[in-house]
Amino acid sequence: MTEFSINMATCIAEWSKKASACNGSVQCLDDCARELRKCLDAVFPYSKNIEFESDKVNYMLSTVFF
């Protein structure tokens, strides 16, 4: 689980740097959001099993907020 935590934190850190440089540009922020989703999908690959997808979301939220 530590690898996931590190990689997720890296995704969020990179996204925040890029997003803060957007200076309010909606297109730039949209691009940053797409890149963040790609990065998080690489950390937590898609699963056809809904239970795994639910676990992925729960893990991401618990990592961020706790």
PDB file of N, CA, C and O in Angstrom:
ATOM      1  N   MET A   1       0.812  -1.203   0.000  1.00  0.00           N
ATOM      2  CA  MET A   1       0.000   0.000   0.000  1.00  0.00           C
ATOM      3  C   MET A   1       0.855   1.267   0.000  1.00  0.00           C
ATOM      4  O   MET A   1       0.407   2.310  -0.476  1.00  0.00           O
ATOM      5  N   THR A   2       2.055   1.192   0.516  1.00  0.00           N
ATOM      6  CA  THR A   2       2.914   2.374   0.559  1.00  0.00           C
ATOM      7  C   THR A   2       3.217   2.884  -0.837  1.00  0.00           C
ATOM      8  O   THR A   2       3.238   4.093  -1.070  1.00  0.00           O
ATOM      9  N   GLU A   3       3.454   1.960  -1.774  1.00  0.00           N
ATOM     10  CA  GLU A   3       3.733   2.364  -3.156  1.00  0.00           C
ATOM     11  C   GLU A   3       2.564   3.170  -3.720  1.00  0.00           C
ATOM     12  O   GLU A   3       2.773   4.182  -4.389  1.00  0.00           O
ATOM     13  N   PHE A   4       1.331   2.722  -3.451  1.00  0.00           N
ATOM     14  CA  PHE A   4       0.161   3.450  -3.925  1.00  0.00           C
ATOM     15  C   PHE A   4       0.101   4.838  -3.300  1.00  0.00           C
ATOM     16  O   PHE A   4      -0.205   5.813  -3.986  1.00  0.00           O
ATOM     17  N   SER A   5       0.387   4.935  -2.012  1.00  0.00           N
ATOM     18  CA  SER A   5       0.348   6.227  -1.327  1.00  0.00           C
ATOM     19  C   SER A   5       1.355   7.194  -1.919  1.00  0.00           C
ATOM     20  O   SER A   5       1.040   8.361  -2.147  1.00  0.00           O
ATOM     21  N   ILE A   6       2.557   6.719  -2.167  1.00  0.00           N
ATOM     22  CA  ILE A   6       3.606   7.574  -2.730  1.00  0.00           C
ATOM     23  C   ILE A   6       3.227   8.022  -4.132  1.00  0.00           C
ATOM     24  O   ILE A   6       3.332   9.203  -4.461  1.00  0.00           O
ATOM     25  N   ASN A   7       2.786   7.080  -4.957  1.00  0.00           N
ATOM     26  CA  ASN A   7       2.432   7.420  -6.333  1.00  0.00           C
ATOM     27  C   ASN A   7       1.230   8.353  -6.397  1.00  0.00           C
ATOM     28  O   ASN A   7       1.190   9.257  -7.231  1.00  0.00           O
ATOM     29  N   MET A   8       0.258   8.140  -5.527  1.00  0.00           N
ATOM     30  CA  MET A   8      -0.904   9.020  -5.504  1.00  0.00           C
ATOM     31  C   MET A   8      -0.509  10.426  -5.060  1.00  0.00           C
ATOM     32  O   MET A   8      -0.967  11.414  -5.634  1.00  0.00           O
ATOM     33  N   ALA A   9       0.334  10.513  -4.048  1.00  0.00           N
ATOM     34  CA  ALA A   9       0.805  11.817  -3.584  1.00  0.00           C
ATOM     35  C   ALA A   9       1.584  12.532  -4.680  1.00  0.00           C
ATOM     36  O   ALA A   9       1.481  13.749  -4.829  1.00  0.00           O
ATOM     37  N   THR A  10       2.361  11.775  -5.446  1.00  0.00           N
ATOM     38  CA  THR A  10       3.111  12.359  -6.556  1.00  0.00           C
ATOM     39  C   THR A  10       2.154  12.919  -7.603  1.00  0.00           C
ATOM     40  O   THR A  10       2.363  14.023  -8.107  1.00  0.00           O
ATOM     41  N   CYS A  11       1.113  12.170  -7.931  1.00  0.00           N
ATOM     42  CA  CYS A  11       0.113  12.648  -8.898  1.00  0.00           C
ATOM     43  C   CYS A  11      -0.504  13.965  -8.431  1.00  0.00           C
ATOM     44  O   CYS A  11      -0.611  14.918  -9.203  1.00  0.00           O
ATOM     45  N   ILE A  12      -0.901  14.009  -7.184  1.00  0.00           N
ATOM     46  CA  ILE A  12      -1.556  15.205  -6.656  1.00  0.00           C
ATOM     47  C   ILE A  12      -0.582  16.377  -6.581  1.00  0.00           C
ATOM     48  O   ILE A  12      -0.960  17.513  -6.867  1.00  0.00           O
ATOM     49  N   ALA A  13       0.660  16.114  -6.201  1.00  0.00           N
ATOM     50  CA  ALA A  13       1.658  17.182  -6.125  1.00  0.00           C
ATOM     51  C   ALA A  13       1.932  17.776  -7.502  1.00  0.00           C
ATOM     52  O   ALA A  13       2.011  18.995  -7.652  1.00  0.00           O
ATOM     53  N   GLU A  14       2.078  16.913  -8.509  1.00  0.00           N
ATOM     54  CA  GLU A  14       2.311  17.394  -9.874  1.00  0.00           C
ATOM     55  C   GLU A  14       1.106  18.185 -10.382  1.00  0.00           C
ATOM     56  O   GLU A  14       1.259  19.232 -11.011  1.00  0.00           O
ATOM     57  N   TRP A  15      -0.085  17.674 -10.102  1.00  0.00           N
ATOM     58  CA  TRP A  15      -1.298  18.363 -10.526  1.00  0.00           C
ATOM     59  C   TRP A  15      -1.390  19.741  -9.873  1.00  0.00           C
ATOM     60  O   TRP A  15      -1.724  20.720 -10.540  1.00  0.00           O
ATOM     61  N   SER A  16      -1.099  19.824  -8.589  1.00  0.00           N
ATOM     62  CA  SER A  16      -1.223  21.110  -7.896  1.00  0.00           C
ATOM     63  C   SER A  16      -0.226  22.133  -8.415  1.00  0.00           C
ATOM     64  O   SER A  16      -0.551  23.315  -8.520  1.00  0.00           O
ATOM     65  N   LYS A  17       0.990  21.693  -8.743  1.00  0.00           N
ATOM     66  CA  LYS A  17       1.980  22.614  -9.323  1.00  0.00           C
ATOM     67  C   LYS A  17       1.493  23.159 -10.654  1.00  0.00           C
ATOM     68  O   LYS A  17       1.532  24.365 -10.900  1.00  0.00           O
ATOM     69  N   LYS A  18       1.032  22.248 -11.514  1.00  0.00           N
ATOM     70  CA  LYS A  18       0.576  22.663 -12.845  1.00  0.00           C
ATOM     71  C   LYS A  18      -0.682  23.521 -12.755  1.00  0.00           C
ATOM     72  O   LYS A  18      -0.803  24.521 -13.463  1.00  0.00           O
ATOM     73  N   ALA A  19      -1.615  23.137 -11.891  1.00  0.00           N
ATOM     74  CA  ALA A  19      -2.869  23.879 -11.768  1.00  0.00           C
ATOM     75  C   ALA A  19      -2.637  25.281 -11.211  1.00  0.00           C
ATOM     76  O   ALA A  19      -3.298  26.231 -11.630  1.00  0.00           O
ATOM     77  N   SER A  20      -1.715  25.415 -10.283  1.00  0.00           N
ATOM     78  CA  SER A  20      -1.453  26.742  -9.716  1.00  0.00           C
ATOM     79  C   SER A  20      -0.801  27.670 -10.733  1.00  0.00           C
ATOM     80  O   SER A  20      -0.905  28.891 -10.618  1.00  0.00           O
ATOM     81  N   ALA A  21      -0.130  27.096 -11.729  1.00  0.00           N
ATOM     82  CA  ALA A  21       0.494  27.913 -12.773  1.00  0.00           C
ATOM     83  C   ALA A  21      -0.503  28.323 -13.855  1.00  0.00           C
ATOM     84  O   ALA A  21      -0.161  29.104 -14.743  1.00  0.00           O
ATOM     85  N   CYS A  22      -1.713  27.816 -13.792  1.00  0.00           N
ATOM     86  CA  CYS A  22      -2.721  28.120 -14.814  1.00  0.00           C
ATOM     87  C   CYS A  22      -3.270  29.541 -14.705  1.00  0.00           C
ATOM     88  O   CYS A  22      -3.806  30.071 -15.678  1.00  0.00           O
ATOM     89  N   ASN A  23      -3.147  30.148 -13.561  1.00  0.00           N
ATOM     90  CA  ASN A  23      -3.640  31.510 -13.343  1.00  0.00           C
ATOM     91  C   ASN A  23      -5.096  31.678 -13.763  1.00  0.00           C
ATOM     92  O   ASN A  23      -5.467  32.694 -14.351  1.00  0.00           O
ATOM     93  N   GLY A  24      -5.914  30.681 -13.461  1.00  0.00           N
ATOM     94  CA  GLY A  24      -7.340  30.784 -13.734  1.00  0.00           C
ATOM     95  C   GLY A  24      -7.773  30.388 -15.133  1.00  0.00           C
ATOM     96  O   GLY A  24      -8.964  30.442 -15.436  1.00  0.00           O
ATOM     97  N   SER A  25      -6.858  29.999 -15.985  1.00  0.00           N
ATOM     98  CA  SER A  25      -7.212  29.581 -17.345  1.00  0.00           C
ATOM     99  C   SER A  25      -8.005  28.275 -17.291  1.00  0.00           C
ATOM    100  O   SER A  25      -7.504  27.249 -16.829  1.00  0.00           O
ATOM    101  N   VAL A  26      -9.241  28.330 -17.767  1.00  0.00           N
ATOM    102  CA  VAL A  26     -10.114  27.162 -17.717  1.00  0.00           C
ATOM    103  C   VAL A  26      -9.542  26.025 -18.560  1.00  0.00           C
ATOM    104  O   VAL A  26      -9.563  24.871 -18.133  1.00  0.00           O
ATOM    105  N   GLN A  27      -9.038  26.333 -19.740  1.00  0.00           N
ATOM    106  CA  GLN A  27      -8.468  25.297 -20.608  1.00  0.00           C
ATOM    107  C   GLN A  27      -7.272  24.624 -19.932  1.00  0.00           C
ATOM    108  O   GLN A  27      -7.134  23.402 -19.976  1.00  0.00           O
ATOM    109  N   CYS A  28      -6.425  25.413 -19.319  1.00  0.00           N
ATOM    110  CA  CYS A  28      -5.259  24.877 -18.615  1.00  0.00           C
ATOM    111  C   CYS A  28      -5.699  23.976 -17.458  1.00  0.00           C
ATOM    112  O   CYS A  28      -5.141  22.897 -17.261  1.00  0.00           O
ATOM    113  N   LEU A  29      -6.691  24.419 -16.701  1.00  0.00           N
ATOM    114  CA  LEU A  29      -7.191  23.621 -15.579  1.00  0.00           C
ATOM    115  C   LEU A  29      -7.827  22.319 -16.058  1.00  0.00           C
ATOM    116  O   LEU A  29      -7.669  21.276 -15.422  1.00  0.00           O
ATOM    117  N   ASP A  30      -8.547  22.379 -17.178  1.00  0.00           N
ATOM    118  CA  ASP A  30      -9.118  21.153 -17.758  1.00  0.00           C
ATOM    119  C   ASP A  30      -8.018  20.183 -18.170  1.00  0.00           C
ATOM    120  O   ASP A  30      -8.120  18.979 -17.936  1.00  0.00           O
ATOM    121  N   ASP A  31      -6.965  20.716 -18.784  1.00  0.00           N
ATOM    122  CA  ASP A  31      -5.833  19.871 -19.186  1.00  0.00           C
ATOM    123  C   ASP A  31      -5.171  19.237 -17.965  1.00  0.00           C
ATOM    124  O   ASP A  31      -4.809  18.060 -17.986  1.00  0.00           O
ATOM    125  N   CYS A  32      -5.018  20.017 -16.916  1.00  0.00           N
ATOM    126  CA  CYS A  32      -4.424  19.502 -15.676  1.00  0.00           C
ATOM    127  C   CYS A  32      -5.290  18.396 -15.077  1.00  0.00           C
ATOM    128  O   CYS A  32      -4.773  17.392 -14.586  1.00  0.00           O
ATOM    129  N   ALA A  33      -6.598  18.585 -15.119  1.00  0.00           N
ATOM    130  CA  ALA A  33      -7.516  17.574 -14.579  1.00  0.00           C
ATOM    131  C   ALA A  33      -7.404  16.273 -15.370  1.00  0.00           C
ATOM    132  O   ALA A  33      -7.421  15.187 -14.791  1.00  0.00           O
ATOM    133  N   ARG A  34      -7.289  16.384 -16.703  1.00  0.00           N
ATOM    134  CA  ARG A  34      -7.134  15.179 -17.527  1.00  0.00           C
ATOM    135  C   ARG A  34      -5.836  14.453 -17.184  1.00  0.00           C
ATOM    136  O   ARG A  34      -5.808  13.227 -17.072  1.00  0.00           O
ATOM    137  N   GLU A  35      -4.766  15.223 -17.020  1.00  0.00           N
ATOM    138  CA  GLU A  35      -3.479  14.622 -16.668  1.00  0.00           C
ATOM    139  C   GLU A  35      -3.544  13.947 -15.297  1.00  0.00           C
ATOM    140  O   GLU A  35      -2.970  12.875 -15.103  1.00  0.00           O
ATOM    141  N   LEU A  36      -4.237  14.568 -14.355  1.00  0.00           N
ATOM    142  CA  LEU A  36      -4.392  13.973 -13.023  1.00  0.00           C
ATOM    143  C   LEU A  36      -5.143  12.649 -13.121  1.00  0.00           C
ATOM    144  O   LEU A  36      -4.750  11.662 -12.500  1.00  0.00           O
ATOM    145  N   ARG A  37      -6.217  12.627 -13.896  1.00  0.00           N
ATOM    146  CA  ARG A  37      -6.979  11.381 -14.057  1.00  0.00           C
ATOM    147  C   ARG A  37      -6.119  10.285 -14.667  1.00  0.00           C
ATOM    148  O   ARG A  37      -6.174   9.135 -14.231  1.00  0.00           O
ATOM    149  N   LYS A  38      -5.321  10.636 -15.678  1.00  0.00           N
ATOM    150  CA  LYS A  38      -4.422   9.649 -16.305  1.00  0.00           C
ATOM    151  C   LYS A  38      -3.428   9.106 -15.288  1.00  0.00           C
ATOM    152  O   LYS A  38      -3.185   7.901 -15.219  1.00  0.00           O
ATOM    153  N   CYS A  39      -2.862  10.007 -14.506  1.00  0.00           N
ATOM    154  CA  CYS A  39      -1.875   9.611 -13.506  1.00  0.00           C
ATOM    155  C   CYS A  39      -2.511   8.684 -12.466  1.00  0.00           C
ATOM    156  O   CYS A  39      -1.939   7.652 -12.117  1.00  0.00           O
ATOM    157  N   LEU A  40      -3.689   9.055 -11.978  1.00  0.00           N
ATOM    158  CA  LEU A  40      -4.365   8.222 -10.979  1.00  0.00           C
ATOM    159  C   LEU A  40      -4.797   6.885 -11.567  1.00  0.00           C
ATOM    160  O   LEU A  40      -4.780   5.867 -10.875  1.00  0.00           O
ATOM    161  N   ASP A  41      -5.183   6.882 -12.839  1.00  0.00           N
ATOM    162  CA  ASP A  41      -5.539   5.613 -13.493  1.00  0.00           C
ATOM    163  C   ASP A  41      -4.325   4.709 -13.626  1.00  0.00           C
ATOM    164  O   ASP A  41      -4.452   3.485 -13.581  1.00  0.00           O
ATOM    165  N   ALA A  42      -3.151   5.301 -13.790  1.00  0.00           N
ATOM    166  CA  ALA A  42      -1.925   4.495 -13.863  1.00  0.00           C
ATOM    167  C   ALA A  42      -1.605   3.893 -12.495  1.00  0.00           C
ATOM    168  O   ALA A  42      -1.138   2.757 -12.402  1.00  0.00           O
ATOM    169  N   VAL A  43      -1.858   4.660 -11.439  1.00  0.00           N
ATOM    170  CA  VAL A  43      -1.609   4.172 -10.081  1.00  0.00           C
ATOM    171  C   VAL A  43      -2.634   3.102  -9.710  1.00  0.00           C
ATOM    172  O   VAL A  43      -2.295   2.074  -9.124  1.00  0.00           O
ATOM    173  N   PHE A  44      -3.885   3.363 -10.062  1.00  0.00           N
ATOM    174  CA  PHE A  44      -4.987   2.447  -9.758  1.00  0.00           C
ATOM    175  C   PHE A  44      -5.651   2.044 -11.067  1.00  0.00           C
ATOM    176  O   PHE A  44      -6.620   2.681 -11.480  1.00  0.00           O
ATOM    177  N   PRO A  45      -5.160   1.011 -11.725  1.00  0.00           N
ATOM    178  CA  PRO A  45      -5.727   0.610 -13.023  1.00  0.00           C
ATOM    179  C   PRO A  45      -7.214   0.263 -12.927  1.00  0.00           C
ATOM    180  O   PRO A  45      -7.710  -0.163 -11.884  1.00  0.00           O
ATOM    181  N   TYR A  46      -7.903   0.461 -14.048  1.00  0.00           N
ATOM    182  CA  TYR A  46      -9.333   0.168 -14.145  1.00  0.00           C
ATOM    183  C   TYR A  46      -9.599  -1.311 -13.888  1.00  0.00           C
ATOM    184  O   TYR A  46      -8.814  -2.178 -14.272  1.00  0.00           O
ATOM    185  N   SER A  47     -10.694  -1.570 -13.246  1.00  0.00           N
ATOM    186  CA  SER A  47     -11.105  -2.948 -12.993  1.00  0.00           C
ATOM    187  C   SER A  47     -12.561  -3.110 -13.405  1.00  0.00           C
ATOM    188  O   SER A  47     -13.383  -2.227 -13.159  1.00  0.00           O
ATOM    189  N   LYS A  48     -12.878  -4.236 -14.033  1.00  0.00           N
ATOM    190  CA  LYS A  48     -14.270  -4.509 -14.402  1.00  0.00           C
ATOM    191  C   LYS A  48     -15.098  -4.895 -13.185  1.00  0.00           C
ATOM    192  O   LYS A  48     -16.327  -4.857 -13.228  1.00  0.00           O
ATOM    193  N   ASN A  49     -14.436  -5.260 -12.118  1.00  0.00           N
ATOM    194  CA  ASN A  49     -15.123  -5.649 -10.893  1.00  0.00           C
ATOM    195  C   ASN A  49     -15.473  -4.386 -10.099  1.00  0.00           C
ATOM    196  O   ASN A  49     -14.580  -3.674  -9.642  1.00  0.00           O
ATOM    197  N   ILE A  50     -16.752  -4.113  -9.938  1.00  0.00           N
ATOM    198  CA  ILE A  50     -17.201  -2.901  -9.257  1.00  0.00           C
ATOM    199  C   ILE A  50     -16.684  -2.824  -7.825  1.00  0.00           C
ATOM    200  O   ILE A  50     -16.469  -1.727  -7.311  1.00  0.00           O
ATOM    201  N   GLU A  51     -16.482  -3.949  -7.181  1.00  0.00           N
ATOM    202  CA  GLU A  51     -15.957  -3.930  -5.815  1.00  0.00           C
ATOM    203  C   GLU A  51     -14.544  -3.364  -5.788  1.00  0.00           C
ATOM    204  O   GLU A  51     -14.194  -2.616  -4.875  1.00  0.00           O
ATOM    205  N   PHE A  52     -13.726  -3.716  -6.784  1.00  0.00           N
ATOM    206  CA  PHE A  52     -12.369  -3.179  -6.838  1.00  0.00           C
ATOM    207  C   PHE A  52     -12.395  -1.683  -7.124  1.00  0.00           C
ATOM    208  O   PHE A  52     -11.603  -0.927  -6.562  1.00  0.00           O
ATOM    209  N   GLU A  53     -13.306  -1.254  -8.000  1.00  0.00           N
ATOM    210  CA  GLU A  53     -13.427   0.169  -8.301  1.00  0.00           C
ATOM    211  C   GLU A  53     -13.846   0.935  -7.049  1.00  0.00           C
ATOM    212  O   GLU A  53     -13.322   2.016  -6.779  1.00  0.00           O
ATOM    213  N   SER A  54     -14.771   0.392  -6.296  1.00  0.00           N
ATOM    214  CA  SER A  54     -15.211   1.017  -5.056  1.00  0.00           C
ATOM    215  C   SER A  54     -14.067   1.067  -4.045  1.00  0.00           C
ATOM    216  O   SER A  54     -13.876   2.077  -3.367  1.00  0.00           O
ATOM    217  N   ASP A  55     -13.317  -0.012  -3.946  1.00  0.00           N
ATOM    218  CA  ASP A  55     -12.158  -0.041  -3.050  1.00  0.00           C
ATOM    219  C   ASP A  55     -11.135   1.005  -3.455  1.00  0.00           C
ATOM    220  O   ASP A  55     -10.518   1.644  -2.603  1.00  0.00           O
ATOM    221  N   LYS A  56     -10.958   1.180  -4.768  1.00  0.00           N
ATOM    222  CA  LYS A  56      -9.995   2.162  -5.272  1.00  0.00           C
ATOM    223  C   LYS A  56     -10.389   3.568  -4.820  1.00  0.00           C
ATOM    224  O   LYS A  56      -9.552   4.324  -4.327  1.00  0.00           O
ATOM    225  N   VAL A  57     -11.652   3.910  -4.987  1.00  0.00           N
ATOM    226  CA  VAL A  57     -12.133   5.232  -4.584  1.00  0.00           C
ATOM    227  C   VAL A  57     -11.991   5.408  -3.076  1.00  0.00           C
ATOM    228  O   VAL A  57     -11.520   6.449  -2.618  1.00  0.00           O
ATOM    229  N   ASN A  58     -12.387   4.418  -2.313  1.00  0.00           N
ATOM    230  CA  ASN A  58     -12.266   4.501  -0.852  1.00  0.00           C
ATOM    231  C   ASN A  58     -10.816   4.663  -0.423  1.00  0.00           C
ATOM    232  O   ASN A  58     -10.517   5.439   0.484  1.00  0.00           O
ATOM    233  N   TYR A  59      -9.914   3.930  -1.073  1.00  0.00           N
ATOM    234  CA  TYR A  59      -8.501   4.035  -0.726  1.00  0.00           C
ATOM    235  C   TYR A  59      -7.976   5.432  -1.029  1.00  0.00           C
ATOM    236  O   TYR A  59      -7.262   6.019  -0.216  1.00  0.00           O
ATOM    237  N   MET A  60      -8.327   5.965  -2.199  1.00  0.00           N
ATOM    238  CA  MET A  60      -7.850   7.302  -2.560  1.00  0.00           C
ATOM    239  C   MET A  60      -8.352   8.336  -1.569  1.00  0.00           C
ATOM    240  O   MET A  60      -7.586   9.182  -1.107  1.00  0.00           O
ATOM    241  N   LEU A  61      -9.638   8.273  -1.240  1.00  0.00           N
ATOM    242  CA  LEU A  61     -10.190   9.252  -0.307  1.00  0.00           C
ATOM    243  C   LEU A  61      -9.585   9.119   1.081  1.00  0.00           C
ATOM    244  O   LEU A  61      -9.278  10.126   1.719  1.00  0.00           O
ATOM    245  N   SER A  62      -9.410   7.904   1.554  1.00  0.00           N
ATOM    246  CA  SER A  62      -8.835   7.736   2.890  1.00  0.00           C
ATOM    247  C   SER A  62      -7.377   8.174   2.921  1.00  0.00           C
ATOM    248  O   SER A  62      -6.908   8.678   3.941  1.00  0.00           O
ATOM    249  N   THR A  63      -6.661   7.991   1.829  1.00  0.00           N
ATOM    250  CA  THR A  63      -5.266   8.428   1.771  1.00  0.00           C
ATOM    251  C   THR A  63      -5.170   9.943   1.810  1.00  0.00           C
ATOM    252  O   THR A  63      -4.289  10.501   2.463  1.00  0.00           O
ATOM    253  N   VAL A  64      -6.072  10.598   1.114  1.00  0.00           N
ATOM    254  CA  VAL A  64      -6.046  12.060   1.047  1.00  0.00           C
ATOM    255  C   VAL A  64      -6.494  12.689   2.358  1.00  0.00           C
ATOM    256  O   VAL A  64      -5.876  13.645   2.828  1.00  0.00           O
ATOM    257  N   PHE A  65      -7.559  12.167   2.954  1.00  0.00           N
ATOM    258  CA  PHE A  65      -8.173  12.846   4.090  1.00  0.00           C
ATOM    259  C   PHE A  65      -7.749  12.342   5.462  1.00  0.00           C
ATOM    260  O   PHE A  65      -8.089  12.966   6.468  1.00  0.00           O
ATOM    261  N   PHE A  66      -7.018  11.231   5.537  1.00  0.00           N
ATOM    262  CA  PHE A  66      -6.643  10.725   6.857  1.00  0.00           C
ATOM    263  C   PHE A  66      -5.169  10.593   7.020  1.00  0.00           C
ATOM    264  O   PHE A  66      -4.700  10.178   8.080  1.00  0.00           O
TER     265      PHE A  66
END
